[in-house]
């Protein structure tokens, strides 16, 4: 990692003291090698250019930590390499986050579609039930939604169990025709009304 043209201790001292001319001199000497390094790592010239600028910003910001007796290139090299690694980690994290978000959105979309379909179907079933004659509607609701037996419904409505059965059979036939007429599979209706 030694530089063919090593930055002198005097120039490094100037950088430490905040001499912009010293900083420019260092940039001129090292930036091509650092750019080649970054390009070989990230494979994207545009991204390499950004990381190059970030490398030298770090150099300027941390200049007071430098030792003028130590060669500068290895420090700049390691800074650039660390930034490239951070870039890869961030990109991998972002890609992972994007993939995860995409999957979550797909799941949410699928679940939302299912909920909308279920809500629509349930609403349709409710509307269909409301089209029944009042007595059939009452028998149907007591049987399918409250789970009462024929005898319990008969007792509550003061009619015979046989009449309850006839009302329920008629209601189911009417509802089945209503669903088939509207191109809805009857089995879906049976699922939603709890038959």
C-alpha positions as CSV (number, residue, x, y, z in Angstrom):
1,X,0.0,0.0,0.0
2,X,3.0,2.3,-0.2
3,X,2.7,5.3,-2.5
4,X,5.1,5.9,-5.4
5,X,4.8,9.6,-4.6
6,X,4.4,9.8,-0.8
7,X,3.0,12.9,0.8
8,X,5.7,14.7,2.7
9,X,5.5,15.2,6.5
10,X,5.6,19.0,5.9
11,X,2.5,18.8,3.7
12,X,0.7,16.5,6.3
13,X,1.6,19.0,9.0
14,X,0.1,21.8,6.9
15,X,-3.1,19.7,6.5
16,X,-3.3,19.2,10.2
17,X,-3.1,22.9,10.7
18,X,-6.0,23.4,8.2
19,X,-3.9,24.6,5.3
20,X,-6.2,24.3,2.3
21,X,-3.3,24.4,-0.2
22,X,-1.8,21.4,1.6
23,X,-5.1,19.6,1.3
24,X,-5.3,20.4,-2.4
25,X,-1.7,19.1,-2.9
26,X,-2.6,15.9,-1.1
27,X,-5.8,15.5,-3.2
28,X,-3.9,16.1,-6.4
29,X,-1.3,13.4,-5.4
30,X,-3.7,10.7,-4.2
31,X,-7.1,11.1,-5.8
32,X,-6.4,9.1,-9.0
33,X,-5.1,6.0,-7.1
34,X,-8.0,6.2,-4.6
35,X,-10.5,6.6,-7.4
36,X,-9.1,3.5,-9.2
37,X,-9.3,1.6,-5.9
38,X,-13.0,2.6,-5.4
39,X,-13.9,1.9,-9.0
40,X,-12.4,-1.6,-8.7
41,X,-14.5,-2.2,-5.5
42,X,-17.9,-0.7,-6.4
43,X,-17.7,-1.1,-10.2
44,X,-19.7,2.1,-10.7
45,X,-17.7,5.2,-11.7
46,X,-20.5,7.5,-10.4
47,X,-20.6,5.8,-7.0
48,X,-16.8,5.7,-6.9
49,X,-16.7,9.5,-7.5
50,X,-19.1,10.0,-4.6
51,X,-17.1,7.8,-2.3
52,X,-13.9,9.6,-3.4
53,X,-15.3,12.9,-2.4
54,X,-16.5,11.4,0.9
55,X,-13.0,9.9,1.5
56,X,-11.3,13.3,1.2
57,X,-14.0,15.0,3.3
58,X,-13.2,12.5,6.1
59,X,-9.6,13.2,5.7
60,X,-10.2,17.0,6.1
61,X,-12.6,16.5,9.1
62,X,-10.2,14.1,10.9
63,X,-7.0,15.9,9.9
64,X,-6.1,16.7,13.6
65,X,-5.8,13.0,14.3
66,X,-3.1,12.5,11.7
67,X,0.6,11.9,12.6
68,X,2.9,13.8,10.2
69,X,5.6,11.1,10.8
70,X,3.3,8.3,9.4
71,X,2.7,7.8,5.7
72,X,-0.6,9.2,4.6
73,X,-1.6,7.0,1.8
74,X,-2.4,3.9,3.9
75,X,-4.8,6.1,6.1
76,X,-6.6,7.4,3.0
77,X,-6.6,3.9,1.4
78,X,-8.2,2.4,4.5
79,X,-10.7,5.3,4.8
80,X,-11.8,4.7,1.2
81,X,-12.0,1.0,1.7
82,X,-14.2,1.4,4.8
83,X,-16.5,3.7,3.0
84,X,-16.9,1.2,0.1
85,X,-17.7,-1.6,2.6
86,X,-20.2,0.7,4.3
87,X,-21.7,1.4,0.9
88,X,-22.1,-2.3,0.2
89,X,-23.6,-3.0,3.6
90,X,-26.1,-0.1,3.3
91,X,-27.1,-1.3,-0.2
92,X,-27.5,-4.9,0.9
93,X,-29.6,-3.7,3.9
94,X,-31.7,-1.5,1.6
95,X,-32.2,-4.3,-0.9
96,X,-33.2,-6.6,1.9
97,X,-35.6,-4.0,3.3
98,X,-37.1,-3.4,-0.2
99,X,-37.6,-7.2,-0.7
100,X,-39.1,-7.5,2.7
101,X,-41.4,-4.5,2.1
102,X,-42.4,-5.8,-1.3
103,X,-43.4,-9.2,0.2
104,X,-45.3,-7.4,3.1
105,X,-47.1,-5.2,0.6
106,X,-48.0,-8.3,-1.5
107,X,-49.4,-10.0,1.6
108,X,-51.3,-7.0,2.7
109,X,-52.7,-6.6,-0.9
110,X,-53.7,-10.2,-1.0
111,X,-55.3,-10.1,2.5
112,X,-57.1,-6.8,1.6
113,X,-58.5,-8.3,-1.6
114,X,-59.7,-11.3,0.4
115,X,-61.3,-9.1,3.0
116,X,-63.0,-7.0,0.4
117,X,-64.3,-10.1,-1.4
118,X,-65.6,-11.5,1.9
119,X,-67.2,-8.2,2.9
120,X,-68.9,-7.9,-0.5
121,X,-70.1,-11.5,-0.4
122,X,-71.4,-11.1,3.2
123,X,-73.2,-7.9,2.2
124,X,-74.8,-9.6,-0.8
125,X,-75.9,-12.5,1.4
126,X,-77.5,-10.0,3.9
127,X,-79.3,-8.3,1.0
128,X,-80.5,-11.6,-0.3
129,X,-81.9,-12.6,3.1
130,X,-83.8,-9.3,3.3
131,X,-85.7,-10.2,0.1
132,X,-87.3,-13.2,1.8
133,X,-90.9,-13.0,3.1
134,X,-90.9,-11.9,6.7
135,X,-91.8,-15.3,8.2
136,X,-89.1,-17.1,6.1
137,X,-86.6,-14.4,7.0
138,X,-87.3,-14.8,10.7
139,X,-87.1,-18.6,10.6
140,X,-83.9,-18.4,8.6
141,X,-82.2,-15.9,11.0
142,X,-83.2,-17.9,14.0
143,X,-81.9,-21.1,12.5
144,X,-78.7,-20.1,10.8
145,X,-77.6,-17.1,12.8
146,X,-78.8,-18.0,16.3
147,X,-78.5,-21.8,15.9
148,X,-82.0,-22.6,17.2
149,X,-83.6,-26.0,16.6
150,X,-86.9,-26.5,14.7
151,X,-88.6,-27.1,18.0
152,X,-87.1,-23.9,19.6
153,X,-88.1,-21.8,16.7
154,X,-91.6,-23.3,16.6
155,X,-92.0,-22.6,20.3
156,X,-90.7,-19.0,19.9
157,X,-92.9,-18.2,16.9
158,X,-95.9,-20.3,18.1
159,X,-96.0,-22.4,14.9
160,X,-95.4,-26.1,14.3
161,X,-91.9,-27.6,13.8
162,X,-93.1,-28.8,10.4
163,X,-94.0,-25.2,9.4
164,X,-90.6,-24.1,10.6
165,X,-89.0,-26.7,8.3
166,X,-91.1,-25.7,5.3
167,X,-90.2,-22.0,5.8
168,X,-86.5,-22.9,6.0
169,X,-86.5,-25.1,2.9
170,X,-88.4,-22.4,0.9
171,X,-85.9,-19.7,2.2
172,X,-82.9,-21.8,1.1
173,X,-84.4,-22.5,-2.3
174,X,-85.1,-18.8,-2.9
175,X,-81.6,-17.8,-1.7
176,X,-79.9,-20.4,-3.8
177,X,-81.8,-19.2,-6.9
178,X,-80.8,-15.6,-6.0
179,X,-77.1,-16.5,-5.8
180,X,-77.0,-18.6,-9.0
181,X,-78.8,-15.8,-10.8
182,X,-76.0,-13.4,-9.8
183,X,-73.3,-15.9,-10.8
184,X,-72.1,-16.5,-7.2
185,X,-71.3,-20.0,-6.2
186,X,-73.8,-21.3,-3.7
187,X,-71.1,-22.9,-1.6
188,X,-69.7,-19.4,-0.8
189,X,-73.1,-18.4,0.4
190,X,-73.4,-21.5,2.6
191,X,-70.0,-20.7,4.1
192,X,-71.0,-17.2,5.1
193,X,-74.4,-18.0,6.5
194,X,-73.0,-20.9,8.5
195,X,-75.2,-23.6,7.0
